[in-house]
Amino acid sequence: MVSGQTALQYLMSVSKKYRQIATEAIFECLRLGYPLNDMEITGKARELLRKRNALG
C-alpha cells in the first residue's frame, strides 16, 4: 500500500458504501498476485462491479 498504509487502513478510508467491494478486490488482487496499491485495487473493484451489474 502507499506510504506504509495497511489494507485495513485503506478499507477504513473508503466510503462504507464501497468497503465490501474493496475487500473483495483486495482478496482478488492477492489471489492473482497483483501488487496491493490503490490503482490495482480500484481497477479490480470496478471490474467486479461491472461483472455484478452485468449479472444482475
C-alpha contacts under 8 A as a table, 3 or more apart, distances in Angstrom:
res1	aa1	res2	aa2	distance
1	M	4	G	5.91
1	M	5	Q	5.09
1	M	6	T	6.04
1	M	7	A	6.94
1	M	10	Y	7.95
1	M	36	L	5.55
1	M	37	N	4.83
1	M	38	D	7.09
2	V	5	Q	5.53
2	V	37	N	6.35
2	V	38	D	7.44
5	Q	9	Q	6.08
5	Q	10	Y	6.67
6	T	9	Q	5.15
6	T	10	Y	6.25
7	A	10	Y	4.98
7	A	11	L	6.20
7	A	26	I	7.73
8	L	11	L	5.06
8	L	12	M	6.19
9	Q	12	M	5.10
9	Q	13	S	6.32
10	Y	13	S	5.18
10	Y	14	V	6.57
11	L	14	V	5.19
11	L	19	R	5.98
11	L	22	A	6.85
11	L	23	T	7.11
12	M	15	S	7.59
12	M	19	R	7.77
14	V	18	Y	6.47
14	V	19	R	6.12
14	V	22	A	7.92
15	S	18	Y	5.51
15	S	19	R	6.42
16	K	19	R	5.23
16	K	20	Q	7.98
17	K	20	Q	7.57
18	Y	21	I	5.57
18	Y	22	A	6.06
19	R	22	A	4.96
19	R	23	T	5.99
20	Q	23	T	5.14
20	Q	24	E	6.33
21	I	24	E	5.00
21	I	25	A	6.04
21	I	45	A	5.86
21	I	48	L	7.48
21	I	49	L	7.49
22	A	25	A	4.93
22	A	26	I	6.19
22	A	41	I	6.90
22	A	42	T	7.42
22	A	45	A	5.83
23	T	26	I	5.16
23	T	27	F	6.42
24	E	27	F	5.22
24	E	28	E	6.11
24	E	45	A	7.41
25	A	28	E	4.97
25	A	29	C	6.05
25	A	41	I	5.59
25	A	42	T	7.56
25	A	44	K	5.36
25	A	45	A	4.97
25	A	48	L	7.38
26	I	29	C	5.11
26	I	30	L	6.22
26	I	36	L	7.11
26	I	41	I	5.90
27	F	30	L	5.04
27	F	31	R	6.07
28	E	31	R	4.97
28	E	32	L	6.14
28	E	44	K	7.53
29	C	32	L	5.17
29	C	33	G	5.95
29	C	34	Y	4.87
29	C	35	P	6.94
29	C	36	L	6.83
29	C	40	E	7.29
29	C	41	I	6.85
29	C	44	K	7.23
30	L	33	G	5.03
30	L	34	Y	6.05
30	L	35	P	7.53
30	L	36	L	7.47
31	R	34	Y	7.77
34	Y	40	E	7.13
35	P	40	E	6.86
36	L	40	E	6.46
36	L	41	I	6.59
37	N	40	E	5.50
37	N	41	I	6.16
38	D	41	I	5.26
38	D	42	T	5.87
39	M	42	T	5.26
39	M	43	G	5.99
40	E	43	G	5.16
40	E	44	K	6.07
41	I	44	K	5.18
41	I	45	A	6.02
42	T	45	A	5.03
42	T	46	R	6.17
43	G	46	R	5.21
43	G	47	E	6.25
44	K	47	E	4.99
44	K	48	L	6.15
45	A	48	L	5.09
45	A	49	L	6.15
46	R	49	L	5.05
46	R	50	R	6.15
47	E	50	R	5.14
47	E	51	K	6.30
48	L	51	K	5.14
48	L	52	R	6.21
49	L	52	R	5.03
49	L	53	N	6.09
50	R	53	N	5.15
50	R	54	A	6.11
51	K	54	A	5.13
51	K	55	L	6.28
52	R	55	L	5.18
52	R	56	G	5.98
53	N	56	G	5.15
